[in-house]
Amino acid sequence: MHKRVTFNGIESSSAVENYANDQMNKVMDFLSNERSPIYIDLMFKPSKLRAHHFVELRVKTPNYDLISSYEGTDFYNTIDRVIDVMYRNLHEEKKKLNDKKKHVGRHEEFKKER
């Protein structure tokens, strides 16, 4: 599992990075049984138009290619929101994959019966 935290145009902060790593543990736990390679990129950028922080989380695996981003005034709330949305999206995608596998399996069984 390759995890990277990047600060673009912002001075890096170990407190923010540690908080983000703690929050990302639930995403990493979800992906622990996933096939390799797994890439997780968390990027912090300043907003170009407002005095906000832009946070983007990308998860790339053989089954998932998802992006979650949010812009807000507080780093910690923004990190929480981005990670929560990613966690929810991962669950939805996993459900879709499982439903697709079940559908394909049943279709083949019905085909044989005919």
C-alpha positions as CSV (number, residue, x, y, z in Angstrom):
1,M,0.0,0.0,0.0
2,H,1.5,3.3,-1.1
3,K,0.3,6.3,0.8
4,R,1.4,9.9,0.1
5,V,0.5,13.2,1.8
6,T,1.3,16.3,-0.2
7,F,1.2,20.0,0.6
8,N,1.1,22.1,-2.6
9,G,1.6,25.8,-2.1
10,I,1.2,25.4,1.7
11,E,3.8,25.0,4.4
12,S,3.7,21.4,5.7
13,S,2.4,20.8,9.2
14,S,3.1,17.7,11.1
15,A,0.0,18.1,13.3
16,V,-2.3,18.2,10.2
17,E,-0.4,15.3,8.6
18,N,-0.7,13.2,11.8
19,Y,-4.4,13.9,12.1
20,A,-4.9,13.0,8.4
21,N,-3.0,9.7,8.8
22,D,-5.1,8.9,11.9
23,Q,-8.3,9.6,10.0
24,M,-7.2,7.6,6.9
25,N,-6.8,4.5,9.0
26,K,-10.5,3.6,8.3
27,V,-10.0,3.8,4.6
28,M,-6.8,1.8,4.8
29,D,-8.5,-0.9,7.0
30,F,-11.3,-1.1,4.3
31,L,-8.6,-1.6,1.6
32,S,-6.5,-4.1,3.6
33,N,-8.0,-7.1,1.8
34,E,-7.8,-5.5,-1.6
35,R,-5.4,-6.7,-4.3
36,S,-2.1,-4.8,-4.8
37,P,-1.1,-2.2,-5.9
38,I,-3.0,0.3,-3.8
39,Y,-2.2,4.0,-4.1
40,I,-3.7,6.6,-1.7
41,D,-2.8,10.3,-2.3
42,L,-4.0,13.1,0.0
43,M,-3.3,16.6,-1.3
44,F,-3.6,19.9,0.5
45,K,-3.8,23.1,-1.7
46,P,-4.8,26.7,-1.1
47,S,-7.9,27.8,-2.9
48,K,-7.3,30.1,-5.8
49,L,-10.4,32.3,-5.3
50,R,-11.0,32.3,-1.6
51,A,-9.2,32.0,1.7
52,H,-10.1,28.4,2.0
53,H,-8.2,25.1,2.0
54,F,-8.7,22.5,-0.7
55,V,-8.3,18.9,0.2
56,E,-8.3,16.0,-2.3
57,L,-8.1,12.3,-1.7
58,R,-7.4,9.8,-4.5
59,V,-7.7,6.0,-4.1
60,K,-6.5,3.8,-7.0
61,T,-6.6,0.1,-6.8
62,P,-7.3,-2.7,-9.4
63,N,-11.1,-2.4,-8.5
64,Y,-11.5,1.2,-7.5
65,D,-10.4,4.6,-9.0
66,L,-12.1,7.2,-6.8
67,I,-11.5,10.9,-6.1
68,S,-13.0,12.9,-3.2
69,S,-12.4,16.6,-2.7
70,Y,-13.7,19.4,-0.7
71,E,-12.9,23.1,0.0
72,G,-13.4,24.7,3.4
73,T,-12.0,27.1,6.0
74,D,-11.0,24.6,8.6
75,F,-8.4,21.9,7.7
76,Y,-9.6,19.4,10.2
77,N,-13.3,19.6,9.2
78,T,-12.3,19.5,5.6
79,I,-10.2,16.4,6.1
80,D,-13.0,14.7,8.0
81,R,-15.5,15.4,5.2
82,V,-13.2,14.2,2.4
83,I,-12.3,10.9,4.2
84,D,-15.9,10.2,5.2
85,V,-17.1,10.8,1.6
86,M,-14.4,8.5,0.3
87,Y,-15.2,5.8,2.8
88,R,-18.9,6.0,1.8
89,N,-18.0,5.9,-1.9
90,L,-15.8,2.8,-1.4
91,H,-18.7,1.0,0.3
92,E,-21.0,1.9,-2.5
93,E,-18.5,0.7,-5.2
94,K,-17.9,-2.5,-3.3
95,K,-21.7,-3.2,-3.2
96,K,-21.9,-2.5,-6.9
97,L,-19.1,-5.0,-7.6
98,N,-20.7,-7.6,-5.4
99,D,-24.1,-7.1,-7.1
100,K,-22.5,-7.4,-10.5
101,K,-20.7,-10.6,-9.5
102,K,-24.0,-12.1,-8.2
103,H,-25.9,-11.1,-11.3
104,V,-23.4,-12.6,-13.6
105,G,-23.3,-15.8,-11.7
106,R,-27.1,-16.2,-11.7
107,H,-27.3,-15.4,-15.3
108,E,-25.0,-18.2,-16.2
109,E,-27.0,-20.6,-14.0
110,F,-30.3,-19.7,-15.8
111,K,-28.6,-20.0,-19.1
112,K,-27.6,-23.6,-18.3
113,E,-31.2,-24.5,-17.2
114,R,-32.6,-23.6,-20.6
